[in-house]
Amino acid sequence: MTNIVPIPLANYRQIVVLTGAGISVASGLPTYRGAGGIWNHVSVDSHATAAAVQSDPERVWRFFAELRQQVAQAEPNAAHVAIAQAEQQLRADQHLTVLTQNVDGLHARAGSKRVVELHGSLNQACCTRCDFSSRQGFSAFSESCPRCPKCKAFQRPAVVLFDEPLPVDAEWAAKKVLRDCDLFLAVGTSGTVSPASNLVRAAQYAGARTVYVNLEPMKPHNPAFGEVVLGRAEELLPLLFGVG
């Protein structure tokens, strides 16, 4: 930790921070893969695919209801807070955008204002048939799958399931900020699979400084990352951003 050199954020105008499940581990939330990962204990095919929603919407809803309960009890950790504090300290001509693969809402709760939820949010539900959607507090959603008030079809969590595309508005917002990105950090994500691998390549193409921050090294290494900093996000980000 003593060798960590803070990033001079004042030198950059369009900062993009991509975050994955690893950033929320210190908040008590599990990752999806690896040791203790959710998908080691639960079948993806029967709980987190579009086909699963069609075949058994109640089971999918109950599964994500359990995740909502965990998220409702979690609090933003020092990594989330460091990102929010870094954003608050920027000049008017600077921007920091969080592109998150997480659906836990912890970045917004930590105070980040510019957050793009690439995979949707556990705090939102949508209809499986029509265009109805609802954003409520975690406690407002029942544990049993509700019916749509417009068409009476089942609702589902408004998260991106396996084999589903990213939301059009989130993908557009990500591409927009990456066009002018001059500093890109990926935190708590493998960095080797989509969308992380594609996003860092876009940042590299724009000429950005690219930094990989994670507990474990990439396997295999993604050459689009110019720098690698290994360690716990909640310890590294306050040092890298010079906050806290």
N, C-alpha and C positions, 0 to 999 in steps of 0.2 A: 504493500500500500504506500510505502514511503516514496516509491518511484513514480507515482501517478502525477503526471503533469496536467494541470487544468487546461481545458480548451479555451482559448480566448474568444468567447462568444461575440464580443464586440467586433470581431473581424468578419463576421458572417451576416448575411441579410436574410437568407431563406434557409432556415434550419428545419430539418425533418427528422423526427425520431420514430422509428418503427419499433413497436413493442409486441412481444409474444408472451406466452403463459409463464415463462420464467420470471418475469418481473413481478408477478403476483404471488409467488411462492412464499415470500416473507410476510404476506398478509394472511397466510394459512390456507391458500387455495392450491389444489393439486395441479400438476401439469397434465397434459393429455397422453404423452408417451414417456418412455423411460421408466426409471424406478418409481413405483407408486403411481404411475400415470393412470388416468381414468380408463383409457382404452385397453389397459391390461386386465381389467376386471369386468368390463361391459362390452357387449357386442356392438360394434359400429353399425353393422347392417340392420340390426333390429331396433336401434335406439336413435340413430343420428343420420338417417338418409331420407330423401324425399319419398322413397318407396315405403319406408317404415311409417311415415306420417299417413300415407294412404291406407296401409293395411291395418295399423293399430295406433290411431292418434292418441288414445288414452295413455298407452304405454310411453310414447314419446313425451307427452306432456308431463307425466309423473316423473320421468327421468330428469327433465330439465327443471321441474319444480324442486327437486332435491338440490340441484346445483344453485338455484335461486336462493334457497335457504342458507346454503354455505356463504354465498356472496353477500347476503343481507347481514350476516354476522361479521364479515370481514371489514377491515379498515385500510385505507391507503397506507402504504409503507414509505420509507424514506426515499425510495426510488421514484415513486409517483410524485411525492412532494417536491423532490429536487427538480423534476421536469417542470412542474407548475411554477416553482420559484424562479427558475431560469427564464421562463416566458414572461413573468411579471417584471423582470429586471431589464428587458430589452428596450431599445429605443423605438420611437414611433415608426422608423423606416425598416425595422427588423420584424421578422415573424418566426414563430416556432409552431410547427404543426405536428401533432401526434397522429400517426397512422397506427392504429392498434388492431391486432388480430384477436384481442380479448373481447369477451362479451360481458365483463363484470362491472363496467361503469366506474372503475376506481380512478381513472384519470380525471374525469369530470368532478368526482367527489373530492379529489385532491386540489382542485382549483384550476386545472388546465382549461383554457377557453376554446382552443382550436383543436378539436378531436374528431378524427374521421374513424368511425367504427366499421372496419372492413368486413367483419363477420356478423354485423348486427348487434343486437342487445338483448340480454335476458330480461330487461326491464320493459320489453315491448312484445306484444302479441299481434298476430295478423290472421285473417281468415284463410282457410285452405281453398276457398272457392272464389270469393269476391275480393274487392279492393279495401275492405275494412281493416283498420289497424288501430291499436290502442296502446298508449304509453302510460304506465301507471307505476306507483311504488311497488316494490317487491311484495309487500304484504297484501296488496290489493288483488293479486292473482290467486285463485283457488288452486287446490292441489288436484282437483278433478278437471278434466278438459272442458272448457266452457264452449258454448255455442255462440256463433256470430249473431249479434243483435239485428243484422240486416237480412241475412239469407238463411240463418239457422244451421249452417254447416259448422263443422268443428273448427276451432281456432288452433293455432300452433305457435310456438315461440318464434319470434321474428329474428332468427339467427340463420346463418348460412350453414346448411347441412352438407354432408358429403355429396359430391357430384352436382352441386348447385353452383351457379356463377356468383361472383361478387355483386352486391347491389350496384346498379348503374350509377347512381349519384355518388356513392363512395368511391367507386373506381375512377370516375371522372375527376373528383376532388383530389385523389391521390396523384393522378397524372398531371393535373394542373400545378400542384406545388412542386412536383419533381422536375418540371421543365426548367425552373430557375433555382433549383436547390444547389447550395454551395457547401453545406455541411449535412451529412447523413449519418445517423447512428442507428444501428439495429441492436436492440436490447432484449435479452431473454428469449431469443428465437434461434432456431438452428442455422438460419442464413443460407441453407443449401437447397430448400424446396420453395416452390411458389406459395405465396406471393413474395416472400422475402428475397429470393434470388432474383426475381424480375425487377423488383423495386430498386435494389442496390445497383443493378446494371443500368437502370434509367438514371439514377443519381450519378453514377460514374460517367455516363455519356454526357451529362450536363456539366461535367468538370468538377463535381463536388468532392470534398474530402470525405472519405468513407471509413467509418469506424465500427468494428464489431465488438460488442460488449456482452459477454456471456460467462456462465460458470464453467462451461466446457468448450474446448476448441471445436471448430468445424471439421466434419468428416464426411466428404473430402473438403478441402479448403476451397472457398469461393474466391477466385482471384480478383473479383470486383471490389473486395474489401481491401483497402490500403493499409489498415491498421487493425490489430487485434488486442483487446484488453480483457484479460480473464479474471474473474472473481465474481462476488455477489453484487448484483445490481444495486441493492440498497446501500452498499458500502461504497461502490465505485462512482455512482452518478453524482452524489454530493461533492465528491472530490473533483470529478471531471468538469462539473459545471461551476465549481467554486461557490457553492451555496450551503446554507445550513450552519 
